[in-house]
Amino acid sequence: MHIIHFSDVHIGVENYSKPNPQTGLSTRLKDFLDTFDELVDFSINEDVDLVVFSGDAYKNRDPNQTQQREFAKRIMRLAQAKIPVFLLSGNHDVPQVFERASSLEIYKTLEIQNVYTADTLDIHNIDTKNGPIQILALPWIRKSNLLAQRVNLEGKSHEEVNLQIQKTIDASIQQMALKLDPKVPAICSAHVTIFESVTSSEVSMMLGSDHGLYTNQLALPCFDYIALGHIHKHQVLNQKPLMVYSGSLQRVDFGEEKDTKGFCSIILDPKADVGNRIKDFKFIDVNARKFKTISVSIPDKELNPTKTIIEKIDSEPIEDSIVKLDISASSDLDAMIDYSAVKNALNKSYYLVSINKNISEQTRNRIGDIEQNHLSPLQALELYFKSRELSEDRIEKLLKHASEIINQHNTEPDQ
């Protein structure tokens, strides 16, 4: 049985974009749809048995009609290829108000064949080409869900509310797990923070403000695979059972610059015993838009900082990248930089976000005990070149040129 697991599509993220001149739509919308298409094409070409989406279809809870249309097109391609698609609601899919519909609920209302949705904690039994599979659904749990269950949260702090949600989820999962048939493959699709996970910035989710679970609360032996969504960084949190964040399909910001992006391919043997069904696991990379930070630190002795910056830019493959440039230099060197030329060098990038300057005040060295007012221009230049640690040959050549310029100026008649 071949399963595809993905999450966090976030259609509607349009930062670092420009209008597509052919369609009028955001160029970043095309980025997100292109990687989604890679997943759909792979699934159809491989004739997979099941596609599991673990939450966050859109940027926000109220996607516009275009975003909904484009997401639906790709879900329908899978469904029409007779591939069951399981759609779990994430925190970006569910409204804060309990009675309002989620952005994925329309699929349930229309009863579209081969499309299954889940916005409550429940078990779903799905028939695939290679037999049945059980999916325990753990969508994003809202505070309003607990209020609807008459859980008293009045007067509780944010930390106490999160702890109550954690306890409620844990107890519900334990209870649901007892209902699973060990003779049938079982996976869990969960949109949740696992405390041992890390974000794209390598920050532990222990430090976050979300409610969540510990690995051992979800990595139960009744599951063959646990398909996680919510954290954008792909990571494997447990081996038996295999517990994985697929991560997002596209980079959202520079915090995800170094992340690989893609989806998970799982092959399991339905005839094997629980705990021994996983036969193959792969992470499939997609061609996500690259983000690139170019950092240039200009040494104090640099005579041509503009050239140094442009050479650094030219050494980076930025044609398909969203780029920001960080320059560290002294105030004297900053005044020498031709920022117009630097911007021209960056024009080949897909999108230039910013040029950030980290400027330090240069510490000026006192030149011995010599009164600078008593120095000739050539003496002052020689001392300056030495302070910049230039070679003797270089100083000699520069002083020769300087002397010629000074002599030429002194011999020119007054106008």
C-alpha positions in Angstrom: 0.0 0.0 0.0 1.5 3.3 -1.2 0.7 6.4 0.8 1.6 10.1 0.2 1.7 12.4 3.2 1.9 16.2 3.0 0.8 19.3 4.9 0.9 23.1 5.2 0.2 24.1 1.6 -0.7 27.6 2.7 -2.1 28.8 -0.6 -2.5 32.6 -0.3 0.9 33.5 1.1 1.9 36.4 -1.2 4.8 38.1 0.5 7.8 38.7 -1.8 5.6 38.6 -4.9 4.7 40.7 -7.9 1.7 40.5 -10.2 2.0 37.9 -13.0 1.6 40.0 -16.2 -0.2 37.2 -18.0 -2.7 36.3 -15.3 -2.8 39.3 -13.0 -2.4 36.8 -10.1 0.5 36.8 -7.6 3.7 35.2 -8.8 4.0 33.5 -5.4 0.6 31.9 -5.9 2.1 30.2 -8.9 5.0 29.0 -6.8 2.7 27.3 -4.2 0.6 25.8 -6.9 3.6 24.5 -8.9 4.9 22.5 -5.9 1.4 21.2 -5.2 1.3 20.1 -8.9 4.5 18.2 -8.4 2.9 16.2 -5.6 -0.3 15.5 -7.6 1.7 14.4 -10.7 3.8 12.1 -8.6 0.8 10.5 -6.9 -1.0 9.9 -10.2 2.1 8.7 -12.0 2.9 6.3 -9.2 -0.8 5.2 -8.9 -0.6 5.5 -5.1 -3.3 4.1 -2.9 -3.9 7.1 -0.6 -3.0 10.7 -0.2 -3.1 12.1 3.4 -3.1 15.9 3.9 -2.4 16.9 7.5 -3.8 20.4 7.6 -3.4 24.1 6.6 -4.6 24.3 3.1 -4.6 28.1 3.0 -2.8 31.1 4.5 -5.9 32.1 6.6 -9.4 30.9 7.5 -11.1 32.9 4.8 -9.5 32.1 1.5 -10.7 33.9 -1.6 -12.5 32.2 -4.4 -9.4 31.9 -6.6 -7.4 30.2 -3.9 -10.3 27.8 -3.2 -10.7 27.0 -6.9 -7.0 26.2 -7.3 -6.8 24.0 -4.3 -10.0 22.2 -5.4 -8.6 21.6 -8.9 -5.7 19.6 -7.5 -7.8 17.6 -5.1 -10.2 16.8 -7.9 -7.4 15.6 -10.1 -6.5 13.0 -7.4 -10.1 12.0 -6.8 -10.8 11.6 -10.5 -7.7 9.3 -10.7 -9.5 7.1 -8.1 -7.0 8.0 -5.4 -8.7 8.5 -2.0 -7.7 11.9 -0.5 -7.9 12.5 3.2 -8.1 16.2 4.3 -7.5 17.1 7.9 -8.3 20.6 9.2 -5.4 22.6 10.5 -5.4 25.8 12.6 -5.4 27.9 9.4 -8.5 26.0 8.2 -10.8 26.2 11.2 -12.7 29.4 12.3 -12.5 30.6 15.9 -16.3 30.4 16.2 -17.4 26.9 16.9 -20.5 26.8 14.6 -18.8 28.3 11.6 -17.7 26.0 8.8 -14.0 25.2 8.1 -12.5 26.1 4.7 -12.4 22.3 3.9 -16.0 21.5 4.9 -17.3 22.1 1.4 -15.9 18.8 0.3 -17.9 16.9 3.0 -21.1 18.9 2.1 -20.8 18.0 -1.6 -20.0 14.4 -0.8 -17.3 14.2 -3.5 -16.3 10.7 -4.2 -12.8 9.7 -3.0 -12.5 12.8 -0.8 -12.7 12.5 3.0 -12.6 15.3 5.5 -12.0 15.5 9.2 -12.5 18.4 11.6 -13.2 16.4 14.7 -11.2 13.7 16.6 -12.5 10.5 15.1 -11.6 7.3 13.3 -12.1 7.0 9.5 -12.2 3.7 7.6 -11.1 4.1 4.0 -11.0 1.5 1.3 -8.0 1.6 -1.1 -7.0 -0.4 -4.1 -4.9 -2.5 -1.8 -7.3 -3.0 1.0 -8.8 -1.0 4.0 -6.9 1.4 6.2 -7.9 3.2 9.5 -7.1 6.8 10.0 -7.3 8.4 13.4 -7.9 12.1 12.8 -6.5 14.7 15.2 -7.4 18.1 13.7 -6.4 21.4 15.3 -8.2 21.6 18.6 -9.7 25.0 19.4 -10.5 26.3 22.8 -14.1 26.6 21.7 -14.2 22.8 21.2 -13.5 22.3 24.9 -16.2 24.9 25.9 -18.7 23.0 23.7 -17.8 19.9 25.7 -18.6 21.8 28.9 -15.0 21.9 30.1 -14.7 24.8 32.5 -11.8 27.1 31.5 -13.1 30.2 33.4 -10.3 32.0 35.3 -7.6 29.7 33.9 -4.3 31.2 32.7 -3.0 30.6 29.2 -0.7 27.9 30.4 -3.5 26.2 32.3 -5.8 26.2 29.3 -3.0 24.6 27.2 -2.4 22.0 29.8 -6.2 21.2 29.9 -6.3 20.9 26.1 -3.2 18.6 26.2 -4.9 16.3 28.8 -8.2 16.2 26.9 -6.4 15.3 23.6 -4.3 12.6 25.4 -7.3 11.0 27.0 -9.3 11.1 23.8 -6.5 9.5 21.7 -6.0 6.7 24.3 -9.7 6.0 24.2 -9.9 6.1 20.4 -6.8 3.9 20.0 -8.7 1.0 21.8 -11.2 1.0 18.9 -8.6 0.3 16.2 -8.5 -3.1 14.6 -5.0 -4.4 14.9 -5.5 -6.6 11.8 -6.0 -3.5 9.6 -3.3 -0.9 8.9 -3.7 2.2 11.0 -2.2 5.6 10.7 -2.8 8.9 12.6 -3.1 12.2 10.8 -2.5 15.0 13.3 -2.2 18.8 13.1 -0.5 19.5 16.4 2.6 20.8 18.0 4.9 18.0 19.2 7.0 19.5 22.0 10.2 17.7 20.9 10.0 19.2 17.4 12.0 22.1 16.2 11.0 25.0 14.0 12.8 26.1 10.8 15.0 28.4 12.9 16.0 25.4 15.1 14.0 26.7 18.0 12.5 24.0 20.2 8.7 24.0 20.4 9.2 23.6 24.2 9.6 27.3 24.1 6.4 28.0 22.1 3.0 29.1 23.2 0.9 26.5 21.4 -0.8 23.6 23.2 0.6 20.3 22.1 1.7 16.8 23.0 4.8 14.9 23.8 6.1 12.3 21.4 5.2 9.4 23.6 1.6 10.6 23.9 1.0 10.1 20.2 3.6 7.5 19.2 1.4 4.6 20.2 2.1 1.0 19.2 -1.3 0.7 17.5 -0.2 3.0 14.7 1.9 2.1 11.7 2.6 5.7 10.8 1.9 9.1 12.2 1.4 11.9 9.6 2.0 15.2 11.3 1.3 18.8 10.1 1.7 22.3 11.6 5.5 22.6 11.8 7.0 23.7 8.5 10.4 21.9 8.9 10.5 18.3 7.8 11.7 16.0 10.6 11.3 12.5 11.8 10.5 12.4 15.5 10.1 8.7 16.1 11.0 5.4 14.4 8.6 2.8 15.8 6.0 3.8 15.0 7.3 6.2 12.3 6.3 9.7 13.3 7.0 12.5 10.8 6.4 16.1 10.0 6.3 16.3 6.2 6.9 20.1 6.5 5.5 22.6 4.1 5.7 22.4 0.3 7.0 26.0 -0.1 9.3 28.3 1.9 7.2 31.0 3.5 9.9 33.3 4.7 13.7 33.5 5.4 13.4 31.5 8.5 12.9 28.5 6.2 15.8 29.4 3.9 17.8 26.3 4.6 14.9 23.8 4.8 14.4 21.1 2.2 10.8 21.1 1.0 8.6 18.2 -0.2 6.4 15.4 0.9 6.6 11.9 2.3 6.2 8.6 0.4 5.3 5.5 2.6 5.0 1.9 1.5 3.5 -0.5 4.0 2.5 -4.2 3.8 -1.1 -4.6 4.9 -0.5 -8.3 5.5 2.3 -7.8 8.1 1.7 -7.5 11.8 1.2 -4.1 13.4 4.6 -2.5 14.1 6.2 -4.3 11.2 4.2 -3.0 8.2 6.4 -0.1 7.1 8.6 -1.4 4.2 9.8 1.9 2.7 9.9 5.6 3.6 11.2 8.4 1.4 11.1 12.2 1.5 10.5 13.5 -2.0 12.0 16.9 -2.7 10.0 19.5 -4.7 11.3 22.4 -6.6 10.5 25.1 -4.0 11.3 28.7 -4.5 14.8 29.4 -3.1 15.5 32.1 -0.5 19.0 33.4 -0.3 20.7 35.7 2.2 24.0 37.2 0.8 26.2 38.5 3.5 29.2 40.7 2.7 31.6 42.0 5.4 33.9 44.7 4.0 37.4 44.7 5.6 38.7 48.1 6.7 41.6 48.1 4.2 39.3 47.5 1.2 39.9 50.2 -1.5 36.9 49.2 -3.8 34.0 48.0 -1.6 31.5 48.2 -4.5 33.6 45.7 -6.5 33.9 43.3 -3.6 30.1 43.4 -3.1 29.3 42.8 -6.8 31.8 40.0 -7.0 30.1 38.3 -4.1 26.7 38.8 -5.7 28.0 37.4 -9.0 29.3 34.3 -7.3 25.8 33.3 -6.1 23.2 31.6 -8.3 20.3 34.0 -7.5 18.3 34.0 -10.8 15.5 32.0 -9.3 15.9 33.2 -5.7 14.2 35.6 -3.3 17.2 37.6 -2.1 18.2 39.9 0.6 21.7 41.5 0.9 23.4 42.1 4.3 26.4 44.5 4.2 28.7 45.1 7.1 31.1 48.0 6.7 32.6 51.0 8.4 31.0 54.4 7.8 33.9 55.5 5.7 33.6 52.5 3.4 29.8 52.8 3.3 30.3 56.3 1.8 32.4 54.7 -1.0 29.8 52.1 -2.0 27.9 52.7 -5.2 24.5 51.4 -4.2 23.1 52.0 -7.6 25.6 49.6 -9.1 24.9 47.1 -6.3 21.2 47.2 -7.1 21.9 46.7 -10.8 23.9 43.5 -9.9 20.9 42.2 -7.9 18.4 42.8 -10.8 18.9 39.3 -12.0 17.4 37.9 -8.8 13.8 36.6 -8.9 12.8 39.1 -6.2 15.0 41.6 -4.2 13.6 42.0 -0.7 16.1 44.4 0.8 19.6 45.7 1.2 20.4 45.8 4.9 23.4 47.9 6.1 25.2 47.2 9.3 27.4 50.3 9.6 30.0 50.8 12.3 31.8 54.0 13.1 35.5 53.6 12.1 38.1 54.0 14.9 40.6 56.5 13.5 44.2 55.8 14.4 46.4 58.6 15.6 49.5 58.8 13.4 52.3 58.8 15.9 53.0 62.1 17.5 53.1 64.0 14.1 50.8 67.0 13.9 48.7 66.2 10.8 48.4 69.9 9.9 52.2 69.9 9.3 52.2 67.0 6.9 52.5 67.4 3.1 49.8 65.8 1.0 52.2 63.0 0.0 53.3 62.3 3.6 49.6 62.2 4.7 48.8 59.7 1.9 51.8 57.5 2.7 50.8 57.3 6.4 47.2 56.6 5.4 48.2 53.8 3.0 50.4 52.2 5.7 47.5 52.3 8.2 45.5 50.3 5.6 48.4 47.7 5.6 49.1 48.0 1.9 52.2 46.4 0.5 55.3 48.6 -0.1 55.1 48.1 -3.8 51.4 49.1 -3.8 52.2 52.2 -1.8 55.1 53.2 -4.1 52.9 53.0 -7.2 50.0 54.9 -5.5 52.3 57.6 -4.3 53.8 57.9 -7.8 50.4 58.5 -9.3 49.4 60.9 -6.5 52.6 62.9 -7.1 51.9 63.2 -10.8 48.4 64.5 -10.1 49.6 67.0 -7.5 52.4 68.3 -9.7 50.0 68.6 -12.7 47.6 70.6 -10.5 50.3 72.8 -9.2 51.6 73.6 -12.7 48.2 74.4 -14.2 47.7 78.2 -14.7 45.0 79.8 -12.6 41.7 80.3 -14.4 
